[in-house]
Amino acid sequence: MVGGRSLIPGLFRRRPVVASAADAVDPFDRPDDATPAEPDPLSLALDEIEAGALALYAAAGLPTQAGHYRRGPDGDDWTFVAATLTPQERFALALAHPPEQGWRFAQLQDLGARSEREDLRAASRLLGDIARLRASRREVLTQDHLLTAMELGAAWRALRDSKAFDASRLTLSAPEAAPPAVAHDKRRKPR
């Protein structure tokens, strides 16, 4: 048995672990500001959906530039305030122009949310979902993000399809009622 250990040399000896350069990077760390050389398919799809929603905003006379807006008590138009505002700056604006006096503040994606038009409310929801999905790409994606993406796609298709019918010359009408049956009518009645 003494020689048994010598038959299997190195079996019980620990070898030093050499760390490679690939092991030095934590696979769970996200890159800080990695910008791809060309846009990925998700970015292209989000850009296309956003362009369609902004086209609806433009047709309704709403602004289309991303950022924060305000509306005065007597005005119907939204005025651009800034592209980005910190929470402290938004709070200062709300103190300087209180909502009780009729001032309203909103981000671009919220401008159509309280509209009387259904297409503007849908465009507002699309823009809000796009903003949430773009923000979520910098954090860990969850099932909620996937669900939001699926709902966004369905809402976009519905909005796009409804625009196609508005632009067509096809008119749909309800079918006319069948004439009343006469007593000597020999048509078979369905069972």
N, C-alpha and C positions, 0 to 999 in steps of 0.2 A: 503494500500500500504506500510505502514511502515513495516508491517510484511512480505511483499513480498520479500524483500531482505533476510530476515532470512530464507525463504523457500529454497533458493538455496545457501547454504553456500559454499564458496570457488570458486564460479563462477567468481567473479570479483577480487579475491585475486591472486596475482602473487606468484607462487611457485619458489623457487630458483632452477636454472638449475645446475644439478650436472654433471660435465664433466667426462666421463669415460676415461679409459686409451686408448681405441680405438679411441676416438675423438681427442686425443692429437696429433696423427700422421696425417700429411697433406697427403691426398690420392694422391695429384698431385706431391709430391716429389718422385724422383726416388732414389733408394738406391745407395749409393756411389759406392762400388765395390762388389756388391752381386754376388757371384759365386755359381751357383747351384751345388748340390752334384753330380749330374750326368748330362750329356749333354742333352739338349732338342732336339726335332726332327729337328728344324731349324738348329741348330749347326751341327747335324749329316749330314744333307743334304748338307750344305755348305762345310763341310769337305770332303764329297764324291766327290762333283763337283770339289773342289780344287785339290784333289788327281788326278783326271782324267786330269785336265789341266796341272798339274805339270808333269804328265807322258809324255804328249806331249812335254813339254819343255825339259825333260831329253832325250827323243828320238832324239830331234834335237840338243842336245849338249848345251843347255842353262842351266844356273844355276837354282836350285830349292829351295834355301834357301831364306826365306823372308828377305828383307832389301834393301839397296841402293847399286848400282853398278856403275862402270865407265869403259870406254873403251878408250884406247889411240888412237892416230892418226894412228899408224901403225898396231894396233892389231885388231883381229877379236873376241877375247875372252873378256868377261865381267869379271871384277875383283871386288870381294866383298869389299865394303868400310866399312859399318857399318849396324847394324840391324835397328837403328833409328838415324836420324839426325835432328837437329833443323834447322829452316830456316836460322839462322845465320851461322851454319856450312856448309850448302849447298851453301850459297852465298860465303863463304870463299873458298870452293873448286872450284866454278866456276871462281873466281878471280885468283886462283893459276893455274888453268888449263883451259884457255879460249876455248870456243866452236869454235872460229874462227880458232884455230890451230888444230882442228879435235877431240878434247876431247868430249866425250858424257857421260852424266849421266842419270841414270834411276832407277826407283824402279823395283822390281821383276815383278810386273804386267804389266809394260810397255815395257819389253824387247822384246816381240814378236810382238809388235804393228806395227812395220815398216818392218816386214818380208815379203818376197816374197811369202811365203807359206800361204795359206788361213787358214789351221788348226792352225797355230801358232798365226795368227791374232785373230782367234776365241778364242783360249785359253787365249790370253792376255785380250780380252774383258771380258771373264768369270772371270778371276782373279781380274780385276778392279771392276766388279760388286760385287763380293764377298767382296772385301775390303770396298766398299761403304756401303753394307748392314751390315757388322759387325760394322762399325763405327756408323751407324745410330741407332743401338740398344741401344746406350747410350744417345740418344736424342729422341725427339718426332717424332714418325713415321708419315709420310705423304702419300698422294696418290702416289707421285713419288716413294717412297720406295716400295710400293706394286707393281707398274708397273715394277720397276726394278727387283723385285723378280720373277714376272711372265715371263719377258723377259729372265731372267737368266735360269729359268726352261726350257723354249722352246729352248734356244740356247744349253743348256746342252743335251737335248734329241736329237737334230739334230746332235750334235757333236758325241754323243755316238752311234747313229744309223749309221752315216757315217763310223765309225770305224768298226762296225760289218760287213758291206759290203766289206770293204777292206780285212778283214781276211777270207772271205768265198771263196769257190771254184767255186761259181756260176758266170758265165760270161753272160752278157747281150749283145745282138747285135740287130741291126736294122733289121726289117723284110725285106725279099727280095721282090722286086717289082713283081707284078703280071705279067704274060706273056701277051704280047699284044694280043688283040682280033683278031681273024681271021674273014674274011668276012662271011664264012658259019657257024660261031659259033652261036648256037641257045640259048645261055644263055640269060636270061632275064636281061635287064639293070635295075638298081634301079631307081625309079622315084624320 
